[in-house]
Amino acid sequence: MVFPDKLKRLFIQAYLLERFSTEEDVLNVYQRVCETLGRPYAREDLSSFISNMNQTLDTVDMELRKGHAPQDGTTYYALVNTNGDEVAQMATECTPTEITYFKHLIEIIVHADDDVYELSSTVALSEATRIKPAMTKRDAEAFIDRMIKNKWLVDRDGLISMSLRTILELQTYLKDQYPDRIHECTLCMEIVTTDYERCNVANCQTRLHSHCSRQYFSRRNQNVCPSCQSEWRGILLGTGEHRTGNTGRRTSRRVSASQSTLSLQCDEEEEQEDDENVDMNGTANDSPDDMVVDRPLRRTRDRDAIPTSAGSSRKRPRRPL
């Protein structure tokens, strides 16, 4: 089927407003454009139109890439850059420092213990002072909130993970940078990072999205691994549920955007201390407090404590009666 250039131009102009949408939203855009041009609309033509559209986009190193939500299989499309360092495409909405911070967060998420691909938001904020140039926690919190709003990151009860948009747009980058850490679903061959099951057999590399697992085993009498053929007892990972880390403490919940203003007003003293940790060259000093992995967002001080020269504290002696 031949699609006129005017149809493709109007479609891409409308789609640029979102860049990441469900298949239903893409169909709505396609329908409106067809109606504007007086062209017959047919839902089943979308696949052919996207394929034809990608041939045109390929000349400018762009692609409409399709993916599926790991929880329920909802189809999404993302307009992605197919050439070079794909993180650089974020430059239109991020500063160089923010891009550095985002890449740093991605690296920590990818190397999370037990392949959960999640990061405590408290840890994410503390990491902001360790990049060069450093960011204050106030700026880092605002940036993370913006990335969540723009669907680059997902925050589930204080655990941050990569969104489907990030997986689709940074697919090549992730595979090139972390070939030993990025895995694909054995059934659909898309990257798995959230809401997936892993075979409990030690040497089996099988991983299945939650929706892929449900569909696959619903059509079979026996639940056996599609690769090693052992009884399937998949370990569910990347669900946004809090897990006990190596420190023996549970991750703490990050203050939501609606609460952040109040918490930051109550925490001005800590913010000033964070700013002092950033030297004239824009790098963070490694103070003892900065070395705490799961540092709470707010701190309280013992009113009876007296600072000592060593940075510790001792109790104020009480007056005799």
Residue frames relative to the residue before (quaternion, step in Angstrom):
aa qw qx qy qz dx dy dz
M 1.0000 0.0000 0.0000 0.0000 0.00 0.00 0.00
V 0.3252 -0.7504 0.5498 0.1699 3.56 -0.97 0.91
F 0.1130 -0.7806 0.6133 0.0428 3.57 -0.89 1.00
P 0.4240 -0.7279 0.4723 0.2594 3.62 -0.62 1.07
D 0.6177 -0.5749 0.3955 0.3627 3.55 -1.18 0.63
K 0.6144 0.5604 -0.3560 0.4263 3.59 1.04 -0.70
L 0.6278 0.5319 -0.3297 0.4629 3.58 1.05 -0.75
K 0.6811 0.4801 -0.2854 0.4735 3.56 0.92 -0.90
R 0.6446 0.5262 -0.3296 0.4462 3.58 1.00 -0.76
L 0.6703 0.4845 -0.3001 0.4753 3.59 0.91 -0.88
F 0.6296 0.5387 -0.3365 0.4473 3.58 1.01 -0.77
I 0.7059 0.4617 -0.2820 0.4572 3.58 0.77 -0.98
Q 0.6044 0.5452 -0.3580 0.4575 3.60 1.10 -0.61
A 0.6758 0.4739 -0.2886 0.4852 3.56 0.97 -0.83
Y 0.6901 0.4983 -0.2898 0.4376 3.58 0.94 -0.85
L 0.5702 0.6122 -0.3805 0.3941 3.59 1.12 -0.53
L 0.5590 0.6065 -0.3948 0.4047 3.60 1.18 -0.37
E 0.7707 0.3216 -0.1684 0.5237 3.58 1.13 -0.60
R 0.1236 -0.8275 0.5238 0.1597 3.58 0.81 -1.12
F 0.7838 0.1095 -0.0668 0.6076 3.61 1.19 -0.40
S 0.1867 0.8001 -0.5341 0.1994 3.58 -0.38 1.26
T 0.5631 -0.5636 0.4723 0.3772 3.53 -1.29 0.34
E 0.6537 -0.5082 0.3790 0.4132 3.56 -1.25 0.35
E 0.6223 0.5425 -0.3450 0.4465 3.60 1.04 -0.71
D 0.6551 0.4944 -0.3159 0.4761 3.60 0.99 -0.77
V 0.6281 0.5239 -0.3325 0.4696 3.58 1.05 -0.75
L 0.6335 0.5257 -0.3204 0.4688 3.59 1.01 -0.80
N 0.6394 0.5254 -0.3258 0.4571 3.59 1.00 -0.79
V 0.6420 0.5049 -0.3186 0.4810 3.59 1.01 -0.81
Y 0.6541 0.5158 -0.3048 0.4617 3.57 0.93 -0.92
Q 0.6553 0.5120 -0.3110 0.4601 3.60 0.97 -0.82
R 0.6609 0.5068 -0.3128 0.4567 3.61 0.90 -0.89
V 0.6546 0.5056 -0.3177 0.4636 3.57 0.97 -0.82
C 0.6413 0.5171 -0.3264 0.4635 3.60 0.97 -0.83
E 0.6682 0.4950 -0.3033 0.4652 3.57 0.94 -0.87
T 0.6199 0.5497 -0.3419 0.4434 3.60 1.04 -0.74
L 0.7460 0.3826 -0.2017 0.5065 3.56 1.02 -0.85
G 0.4683 -0.6939 0.4371 0.3290 3.57 1.25 0.03
R 0.4604 0.6748 -0.4431 0.3692 3.55 1.15 0.65
P 0.5479 -0.6168 0.4372 0.3580 3.63 -0.97 0.77
Y 0.2304 -0.7687 0.5857 0.1136 3.54 -1.05 0.90
A 0.0557 0.7694 -0.6342 0.0526 3.55 -1.00 0.91
R 0.5034 -0.6873 0.4402 0.2836 3.55 -0.72 1.10
E 0.6813 0.5125 -0.2917 0.4337 3.58 0.96 -0.86
D 0.5872 0.5857 -0.3714 0.4174 3.61 1.24 -0.17
L 0.4644 0.7161 -0.4411 0.2774 3.59 1.20 -0.32
S 0.6528 0.5296 -0.3301 0.4295 3.60 0.85 -0.90
S 0.6702 0.4821 -0.2951 0.4810 3.59 0.94 -0.89
F 0.6423 0.5259 -0.3245 0.4535 3.56 1.02 -0.80
I 0.6547 0.5027 -0.3178 0.4665 3.61 0.92 -0.87
S 0.6405 0.5207 -0.3243 0.4620 3.60 0.96 -0.82
N 0.6691 0.4774 -0.2913 0.4894 3.59 0.96 -0.87
M 0.6311 0.5411 -0.3238 0.4518 3.55 1.03 -0.80
N 0.6675 0.5104 -0.3057 0.4477 3.59 0.96 -0.81
Q 0.5781 0.5614 -0.3803 0.4539 3.59 1.12 -0.49
T 0.6639 0.4793 -0.2925 0.4940 3.56 1.07 -0.75
L 0.6783 0.5020 -0.2910 0.4508 3.58 0.92 -0.91
D 0.5687 0.6232 -0.3764 0.3827 3.58 1.13 -0.59
T 0.6077 0.5727 -0.3538 0.4214 3.58 1.12 -0.58
V 0.7469 0.2984 -0.1944 0.5615 3.59 1.22 -0.39
D 0.5381 -0.6728 0.3747 0.3427 3.59 1.21 0.63
M 0.5295 0.5790 -0.4400 0.4367 3.55 0.93 0.98
E 0.0465 -0.7991 0.5993 0.0086 3.56 -1.24 0.44
L 0.3245 -0.6731 0.6204 0.2381 3.54 -1.21 0.61
R 0.0755 -0.8427 0.5328 -0.0177 3.56 -0.16 1.34
K 0.2871 -0.7797 0.5402 0.1335 3.56 -0.90 0.98
G 0.0682 0.7770 -0.6238 0.0496 3.54 -1.14 0.74
H 0.3482 -0.7385 0.5469 0.1853 3.55 -1.32 0.20
A 0.5070 -0.6321 0.4946 0.3143 3.54 -1.05 0.81
P 0.4717 -0.7187 0.4274 0.2797 3.62 -0.72 1.00
Q 0.6402 0.5505 -0.3405 0.4136 3.61 1.09 -0.56
D 0.8522 0.0867 0.0096 0.5159 3.59 0.74 -1.04
G 0.5357 -0.6721 0.3844 0.3369 3.60 1.25 0.06
T 0.3239 0.7516 -0.5136 0.2579 3.62 1.20 0.25
T 0.3789 -0.7446 0.5106 0.2031 3.58 -0.86 0.99
Y 0.0619 -0.7807 0.6218 0.0021 3.55 -0.99 0.97
Y 0.1856 -0.7384 0.6312 0.1478 3.53 -1.35 0.38
A 0.0766 -0.7819 0.6180 0.0292 3.56 -1.05 0.82
L 0.3453 -0.7036 0.5811 0.2192 3.55 -1.05 0.81
V 0.0116 -0.8552 0.5131 -0.0719 3.57 -0.28 1.27
N 0.4528 -0.6315 0.5604 0.2865 3.50 -1.38 0.41
T 0.2105 -0.8197 0.5240 0.0958 3.61 -0.72 1.00
N 0.7092 0.4383 -0.2521 0.4913 3.59 1.22 0.07
G 0.8449 0.1981 -0.1465 0.4748 3.56 -1.06 0.83
D 0.7501 -0.3312 0.3001 0.4875 3.53 -1.31 -0.47
E 0.2990 -0.8143 0.4693 0.1652 3.55 -0.16 1.29
V 0.5489 0.5906 -0.4205 0.4160 3.58 1.14 -0.31
A 0.5782 0.6146 -0.3720 0.3867 3.58 1.14 -0.58
Q 0.5749 0.5996 -0.3949 0.3923 3.61 1.10 -0.45
M 0.5776 0.5826 -0.3780 0.4290 3.57 1.22 -0.30
A 0.4482 0.7238 -0.4391 0.2871 3.59 1.25 -0.21
T 0.5897 0.5868 -0.3717 0.4119 3.59 1.16 -0.48
E 0.7947 0.2490 -0.1411 0.5353 3.61 1.12 -0.45
C 0.7395 0.3542 -0.2085 0.5331 3.62 1.25 -0.06
T 0.4592 -0.6371 0.5388 0.3047 3.53 -1.24 0.52
P 0.6696 -0.4832 0.3547 0.4385 3.64 -1.19 0.27
T 0.6407 0.5168 -0.3306 0.4616 3.60 1.00 -0.76
E 0.6576 0.5056 -0.3094 0.4650 3.58 0.97 -0.82
I 0.6259 0.5202 -0.3416 0.4701 3.60 1.03 -0.71
T 0.6301 0.5235 -0.3263 0.4716 3.59 1.00 -0.81
Y 0.6648 0.4994 -0.2952 0.4706 3.56 0.94 -0.88
F 0.6411 0.5250 -0.3206 0.4589 3.58 0.98 -0.84
K 0.6628 0.4927 -0.3031 0.4755 3.59 0.91 -0.88
H 0.6226 0.5351 -0.3344 0.4628 3.58 1.08 -0.72
L 0.6526 0.5020 -0.3083 0.4764 3.59 0.98 -0.82
I 0.6274 0.5361 -0.3350 0.4547 3.59 0.99 -0.83
E 0.6547 0.5211 -0.3174 0.4461 3.58 0.93 -0.88
I 0.6588 0.4922 -0.3130 0.4751 3.59 0.96 -0.82
I 0.6397 0.5262 -0.3241 0.4570 3.59 0.97 -0.84
V 0.6689 0.5118 -0.3022 0.4465 3.58 0.89 -0.94
H 0.7468 0.3818 -0.2095 0.5025 3.60 1.06 -0.75
A 0.2973 0.7690 -0.5170 0.2302 3.61 1.16 0.39
D 0.5990 -0.5896 0.4105 0.3536 3.57 -1.12 0.72
D 0.8625 0.1342 -0.1112 0.4752 3.54 -1.19 0.73
D 0.5466 -0.6666 0.3819 0.3333 3.60 1.14 0.65
V 0.3203 0.7503 -0.5248 0.2428 3.61 0.92 0.78
Y 0.2294 -0.8135 0.5037 0.1786 3.61 1.26 -0.39
E 0.5526 0.5683 -0.4103 0.4509 3.56 0.90 0.97
L 0.1427 -0.7786 0.6088 0.0534 3.52 -1.25 0.56
S 0.4612 -0.6585 0.5177 0.2926 3.55 -0.91 0.89
S 0.4904 -0.6775 0.4609 0.2968 3.58 -0.88 0.92
T 0.5814 0.5659 -0.3736 0.4497 3.59 1.15 -0.52
V 0.6542 0.4858 -0.3022 0.4947 3.57 0.99 -0.84
A 0.6193 0.5578 -0.3452 0.4314 3.59 0.98 -0.81
L 0.6685 0.4902 -0.3008 0.4716 3.59 0.96 -0.83
S 0.6642 0.5049 -0.3124 0.4542 3.59 0.95 -0.82
E 0.6313 0.5483 -0.3341 0.4349 3.60 1.12 -0.60
A 0.5267 0.6649 -0.4055 0.3407 3.60 1.18 -0.43
T 0.6933 0.4753 -0.2805 0.4635 3.61 1.08 -0.66
R 0.6526 0.5412 -0.3096 0.4305 3.59 1.25 -0.14
I 0.5870 0.5489 -0.3922 0.4476 3.60 1.23 -0.10
K 0.2922 -0.7339 0.5825 0.1918 3.57 -1.29 0.23
P 0.4723 -0.3233 -0.7912 0.2154 1.53 -1.17 2.25
A 0.5532 -0.6513 0.4195 0.3063 3.54 -1.10 0.75
M 0.2653 -0.7206 0.6153 0.1780 3.53 -1.36 0.36
T 0.4606 -0.6313 0.5324 0.3252 3.56 -1.16 0.52
K 0.6204 -0.5507 0.3991 0.3905 3.55 -1.21 0.42
R 0.5859 0.5715 -0.3682 0.4410 3.57 1.11 -0.62
D 0.6886 0.4632 -0.2750 0.4855 3.59 0.89 -0.97
A 0.6375 0.5346 -0.3304 0.4457 3.58 1.02 -0.79
E 0.6554 0.5079 -0.3187 0.4593 3.58 0.96 -0.82
A 0.6449 0.5089 -0.3201 0.4719 3.58 0.99 -0.81
F 0.6474 0.5202 -0.3149 0.4595 3.58 1.01 -0.82
I 0.6601 0.5012 -0.3139 0.4632 3.60 0.89 -0.90
D 0.6352 0.5219 -0.3310 0.4632 3.58 0.97 -0.80
R 0.6566 0.5056 -0.3109 0.4655 3.60 1.01 -0.78
M 0.6538 0.5081 -0.3147 0.4641 3.58 1.00 -0.78
I 0.6240 0.5126 -0.3346 0.4857 3.57 1.12 -0.62
K 0.6554 0.5159 -0.3088 0.4571 3.57 0.94 -0.89
N 0.7359 0.4029 -0.2180 0.4986 3.59 1.02 -0.83
K 0.5130 -0.7130 0.3665 0.3068 3.56 1.33 0.37
W 0.4005 0.6775 -0.5079 0.3503 3.57 1.07 0.78
L 0.7817 0.1604 -0.0733 0.5982 3.57 1.12 -0.71
V 0.2470 -0.7366 0.6094 0.1582 3.54 -1.31 0.40
D 0.1291 -0.7742 0.6167 0.0605 3.57 -0.96 0.92
R 0.0220 0.7906 -0.6094 0.0552 3.56 -0.54 1.21
D 0.8300 -0.1993 0.0725 0.5159 3.52 -0.31 1.35
G 0.7682 -0.3947 0.1930 0.4657 3.56 0.91 0.94
L 0.6323 0.4677 -0.3464 0.5114 3.59 1.27 0.18
I 0.2289 -0.7994 0.5484 0.0887 3.57 -0.64 1.17
S 0.0299 0.7861 -0.6155 0.0476 3.55 -0.99 0.91
M 0.6038 -0.5489 0.4286 0.3878 3.56 -1.29 0.22
S 0.3863 -0.7149 0.5347 0.2318 3.56 -1.01 0.80
L 0.6666 -0.4701 0.3788 0.4372 3.55 -1.30 0.14
R 0.5946 0.5637 -0.3677 0.4400 3.58 1.07 -0.65
T 0.6568 0.5001 -0.3086 0.4724 3.58 0.93 -0.87
I 0.6396 0.5291 -0.3253 0.4529 3.59 0.96 -0.88
L 0.6986 0.4669 -0.2754 0.4670 3.59 0.91 -0.90
E 0.7301 0.4457 -0.2560 0.4504 3.58 0.80 -0.98
L 0.7723 0.3143 -0.1690 0.5256 3.61 1.06 -0.70
Q 0.2200 0.8310 -0.4901 0.1445 3.57 1.20 0.43
T 0.6980 0.4570 -0.2724 0.4793 3.58 0.79 -0.99
Y 0.6347 0.5413 -0.3207 0.4488 3.57 0.97 -0.89
L 0.6813 0.4980 -0.2933 0.4492 3.57 0.84 -0.97
K 0.6793 0.4885 -0.2923 0.4631 3.59 0.92 -0.88
D 0.6740 0.4901 -0.2984 0.4653 3.59 1.02 -0.75
Q 0.7229 0.4560 -0.2484 0.4558 3.57 0.94 -0.92
Y 0.8153 0.1588 -0.0426 0.5552 3.58 1.00 -0.81
P 0.0099 -0.8573 0.5146 0.0019 3.61 0.65 1.05
D 0.7088 0.4451 -0.2646 0.4790 3.60 1.11 -0.59
R 0.7120 0.4528 -0.2501 0.4749 3.59 1.25 -0.23
I 0.6797 0.4519 -0.2802 0.5052 3.58 1.19 -0.47
H 0.0547 -0.8131 0.5788 -0.0280 3.56 -0.69 1.15
E 0.3421 -0.7385 0.5508 0.1847 3.54 -1.26 0.48
C 0.5630 -0.5659 0.4834 0.3593 3.52 -1.27 0.49
T 0.4897 -0.6893 0.4520 0.2841 3.58 -0.79 1.01
L 0.7110 0.4658 -0.2581 0.4593 3.61 1.09 -0.62
C 0.8142 0.2441 -0.1275 0.5112 3.62 0.70 -1.03
M 0.3716 -0.7711 0.4422 0.2677 3.60 1.32 -0.20
E 0.4907 0.6085 -0.4667 0.4136 3.59 1.15 0.54
I 0.6359 -0.5546 0.3802 0.3788 3.58 -1.19 0.58
V 0.2070 -0.7635 0.6004 0.1174 3.56 -1.08 0.80
T 0.1104 0.7809 -0.6102 0.0752 3.56 -0.92 0.95
T 0.7976 0.1469 -0.0788 0.5797 3.60 1.08 -0.65
D 0.8553 0.1171 -0.0947 0.4958 3.53 -1.26 0.61
Y 0.4886 0.6334 -0.4596 0.3859 3.55 0.58 1.16
E 0.3546 -0.7181 0.5615 0.2082 3.54 -1.31 0.38
R 0.1829 -0.7709 0.6042 0.0848 3.54 -1.09 0.80
C 0.5231 -0.6343 0.4664 0.3264 3.57 -0.96 0.87
N 0.4181 -0.7395 0.4732 0.2334 3.56 -0.91 0.91
V 0.5023 0.6123 -0.4412 0.4221 3.61 1.27 0.03
A 0.5404 -0.6966 0.3649 0.2993 3.55 -0.61 1.18
N 0.7798 0.3605 -0.1907 0.4750 3.61 0.81 -0.95
C 0.5603 0.5960 -0.3939 0.4192 3.61 1.25 0.02
Q 0.2825 -0.7901 0.5292 0.1258 3.56 -0.86 1.00
T 0.3856 0.7571 -0.4629 0.2528 3.59 1.24 0.16
R 0.0373 0.7576 -0.6492 0.0563 3.51 -1.02 0.99
L 0.0791 -0.8077 0.5842 -0.0030 3.56 -0.94 0.92
H 0.4687 -0.6238 0.5402 0.3152 3.57 -1.02 0.79
S 0.6254 -0.5606 0.3785 0.3889 3.58 -1.09 0.60
H 0.7030 0.4493 -0.2868 0.4708 3.60 0.85 -0.89
C 0.6101 0.5354 -0.3535 0.4649 3.60 1.12 -0.61
S 0.6397 0.5310 -0.3184 0.4554 3.56 1.01 -0.85
R 0.6624 0.5103 -0.3125 0.4507 3.59 0.89 -0.90
Q 0.6832 0.4818 -0.2907 0.4654 3.57 0.88 -0.91
Y 0.6651 0.5248 -0.3060 0.4342 3.58 0.92 -0.88
F 0.7571 0.3982 -0.2243 0.4668 3.59 0.72 -1.03
S 0.5680 0.5950 -0.3921 0.4118 3.61 1.18 -0.36
R 0.7035 0.4452 -0.2569 0.4909 3.60 1.22 -0.44
R 0.6957 0.4504 -0.2630 0.4939 3.58 1.28 0.11
N 0.5140 -0.6615 0.4643 0.2875 3.52 -1.14 0.73
Q 0.7783 0.2103 -0.1085 0.5816 3.56 1.12 -0.71
N 0.3380 -0.7337 0.5545 0.1997 3.53 -1.00 0.85
V 0.1923 0.7641 -0.5877 0.1838 3.54 -0.17 1.33
C 0.6102 -0.5702 0.4090 0.3678 3.55 -1.15 0.67
P 0.4670 -0.6981 0.4605 0.2875 3.64 -0.81 0.89
S 0.7070 0.4349 -0.2677 0.4893 3.61 1.20 -0.29
C 0.8204 0.2398 -0.1191 0.5052 3.61 0.55 -1.12
Q 0.3878 -0.7672 0.4353 0.2674 3.59 1.34 -0.11
S 0.4448 0.6534 -0.4885 0.3694 3.61 1.16 0.41
E 0.6600 -0.4889 0.3657 0.4378 3.58 -1.22 0.31
W 0.4023 -0.7479 0.4763 0.2278 3.55 -0.76 1.05
R 0.1083 0.7439 -0.6503 0.1097 3.51 -0.76 1.18
G 0.0734 -0.8685 0.4900 0.0168 3.49 0.68 1.17
I 0.3359 -0.7133 0.5847 0.1912 3.54 -1.07 0.87
L 0.2975 -0.7797 0.5289 0.1542 3.59 -0.53 1.18
L 0.0097 -0.8159 0.5741 -0.0672 3.57 -0.70 1.15
G 0.8056 0.3130 -0.2129 0.4557 3.54 -1.34 0.32
T 0.3817 0.7659 -0.4396 0.2728 3.56 1.08 0.73
G 0.5186 -0.6434 0.4187 0.3767 3.59 1.23 -0.13
E 0.5065 0.6250 -0.4349 0.4046 3.58 1.25 0.30
H 0.5174 -0.6581 0.4544 0.3045 3.56 -0.98 0.87
R 0.1033 -0.7802 0.6165 0.0236 3.52 -1.02 0.92
T 0.4930 -0.6405 0.4963 0.3168 3.56 -1.16 0.55
G 0.2847 -0.7927 0.5204 0.1407 3.57 -0.66 1.11
N 0.7582 -0.3762 0.2742 0.4566 3.54 -1.32 -0.19
T 0.6396 0.5352 -0.3292 0.4428 3.58 1.19 -0.51
G 0.4847 -0.6761 0.4301 0.3507 3.58 1.26 -0.19
R 0.6441 0.4886 -0.3268 0.4895 3.59 1.27 0.15
R 0.4476 -0.6629 0.5239 0.2928 3.53 -1.14 0.60
T 0.5476 -0.6089 0.4518 0.3539 3.54 -1.10 0.65
S 0.3608 -0.7446 0.5212 0.2089 3.55 -1.02 0.77
R 0.5457 -0.6457 0.4377 0.3061 3.53 -1.17 0.65
R 0.4130 -0.7084 0.5170 0.2458 3.57 -0.96 0.88
V 0.5342 -0.6180 0.4647 0.3417 3.55 -1.06 0.70
S 0.4578 -0.6921 0.4836 0.2785 3.60 -0.87 0.92
A 0.6895 -0.4850 0.3366 0.4196 3.55 -1.29 0.30
S 0.6684 0.5138 -0.3084 0.4407 3.57 0.98 -0.82
Q 0.7174 0.4239 -0.2461 0.4951 3.58 1.18 -0.52
S 0.5166 0.7002 -0.4007 0.2868 3.56 1.21 -0.45
T 0.6179 0.5641 -0.3574 0.4149 3.59 1.00 -0.77
L 0.6752 0.4891 -0.2899 0.4700 3.56 0.91 -0.95
S 0.6801 0.4969 -0.3018 0.4466 3.57 0.88 -0.92
L 0.6593 0.5023 -0.3157 0.4619 3.57 1.04 -0.75
Q 0.6162 0.5335 -0.3509 0.4610 3.60 1.08 -0.67
C 0.6876 0.4678 -0.2712 0.4845 3.56 1.08 -0.77
D 0.7402 0.4141 -0.1989 0.4909 3.56 1.25 -0.36
E 0.2155 0.8190 -0.5103 0.1494 3.59 1.17 0.52
E 0.6372 0.5464 -0.3399 0.4242 3.59 0.96 -0.80
E 0.6601 0.4894 -0.3180 0.4729 3.59 0.95 -0.83
E 0.6345 0.5376 -0.3400 0.4391 3.60 0.99 -0.80
Q 0.6357 0.5210 -0.3310 0.4636 3.58 1.04 -0.78
E 0.6345 0.5154 -0.3308 0.4716 3.59 1.05 -0.73
D 0.6304 0.5236 -0.3397 0.4616 3.60 1.02 -0.73
D 0.6474 0.5216 -0.3221 0.4529 3.57 0.97 -0.86
E 0.6488 0.5225 -0.3252 0.4475 3.57 1.04 -0.76
N 0.6157 0.5545 -0.3437 0.4419 3.58 1.21 -0.44
V 0.6328 0.4834 -0.3383 0.5014 3.58 1.25 -0.13
D 0.2804 -0.7956 0.5131 0.1586 3.58 -0.49 1.16
M 0.7567 -0.4026 0.2766 0.4345 3.56 -1.36 0.01
N 0.6770 0.4749 -0.2936 0.4795 3.62 1.15 -0.46
G 0.5571 -0.6395 0.3810 0.3682 3.59 1.24 0.10
T 0.5675 0.5699 -0.4009 0.4387 3.60 1.20 0.42
A 0.4752 -0.6876 0.4799 0.2667 3.53 -1.16 0.59
N 0.3786 -0.6942 0.5633 0.2395 3.52 -1.07 0.84
D 0.3918 -0.7174 0.5278 0.2307 3.56 -0.99 0.82
S 0.0178 -0.7993 0.5996 -0.0350 3.56 0.13 1.28
P 0.6731 -0.4939 0.3414 0.4319 3.60 -1.18 0.38
D 0.6412 0.5298 -0.3403 0.4385 3.61 0.99 -0.77
D 0.6481 0.5359 -0.3222 0.4346 3.59 1.03 -0.77
M 0.6445 0.5381 -0.3354 0.4274 3.58 1.13 -0.45
V 0.5152 0.6142 -0.4334 0.4118 3.61 1.25 -0.06
V 0.4173 -0.7530 0.4519 0.2338 3.58 -0.61 1.12
D 0.8187 0.1960 -0.0746 0.5345 3.58 0.71 -1.04
R 0.0642 0.8538 -0.5099 0.0828 3.51 0.87 1.04
P 0.4324 -0.7066 0.4820 0.2855 3.64 -0.75 0.91
L 0.5903 -0.6022 0.4058 0.3525 3.55 -1.19 0.58
R 0.7867 0.1941 -0.1060 0.5764 3.58 1.09 -0.65
R 0.1632 -0.7901 0.5860 0.0754 3.53 -1.06 0.77
T 0.1999 -0.7414 0.6224 0.1516 3.56 -1.21 0.49
R 0.3007 -0.7596 0.5539 0.1604 3.54 -1.12 0.66
D 0.4867 -0.6348 0.5162 0.3059 3.52 -1.15 0.68
R 0.3836 -0.7588 0.4748 0.2272 3.57 -0.49 1.13
D 0.6894 0.4585 -0.2825 0.4845 3.58 1.20 -0.40
A 0.5476 0.6343 -0.3961 0.3754 3.60 1.24 0.05
I 0.1950 -0.7588 0.6123 0.1062 3.57 -1.10 0.75
P 0.4166 -0.7033 0.5044 0.2783 3.65 -0.71 0.98
T 0.2181 -0.7523 0.6072 0.1336 3.55 -1.12 0.71
S 0.6861 -0.4952 0.3386 0.4115 3.55 -1.27 0.26
A 0.6654 0.5070 -0.3080 0.4531 3.59 1.13 -0.53
G 0.5837 -0.6015 0.3702 0.4005 3.59 1.24 0.02
S 0.5934 0.5407 -0.3770 0.4619 3.58 1.27 -0.07
S 0.3389 -0.7322 0.5365 0.2475 3.59 -1.17 -0.30
R 0.1409 -0.7611 0.6237 0.1086 3.53 -1.26 0.44
K 0.5961 -0.5925 0.4068 0.3579 3.56 -1.17 0.52
R 0.4735 -0.6520 0.5131 0.2958 3.56 -1.08 0.82
P 0.4483 -0.6960 0.4835 0.2844 3.63 -0.75 0.98
R 0.3936 -0.7188 0.5259 0.2277 3.56 -0.97 0.85
R 0.4977 -0.6527 0.4796 0.3103 3.57 -1.07 0.73
P 0.4966 -0.6428 0.4838 0.3258 3.59 -1.02 0.72
L 0.5311 -0.6375 0.4578 0.3191 3.54 -1.08 0.68
